[in-house]
């Protein structure tokens, strides 16, 4: 099945739920894919985008170090399905001549892809559905972009005001 390379377009806060949203945009086009993130994954991604430094490495930093230590590399991340209102993705890791396809939450996979400089791919049918080009056969709904542009500052404020127990002892 055909896939399209996407990149992080922006992080924003959903006006209704106040949850962080990640907006992905196709590399050579205008279509977008929006997904909700948990606070830890939002923090992990914004730390990289804003070139912030944490006192301790995140889990995504650890996974990158493990991959590097095994003389492997993350070839790509694939968002390859959408089931029960949940995106499904896989890490494609190469070690020598072996390819490992590892199930991963898309938010974790994207955070790792950003760290490793690996491309992020989404199945064409998922991108078409997210942009209203095709109907979902299962009747699922998918988050679509909402809110106003320029909400990165809102995300930063939201993350800075999260209680420590939400993401451990890591301070921004």
Secondary structure, 3 states (H helix, E strand, C coil): CCEEEEEEEEEEECCCCCCEEEEEEECCCCCEEEEECCHHHHHHHHHHHCCCCCCCCCHHHHHHHHHHHCCEEEEEEEEEEEECCEEEEEEEEEECCEEEEEEECHHHHHHHHHHHCCEEEEEHHHHHHHCCCCCCCCCCCCCCCCCCCCCHHHHHHHHHCCCHHHHCCCCC
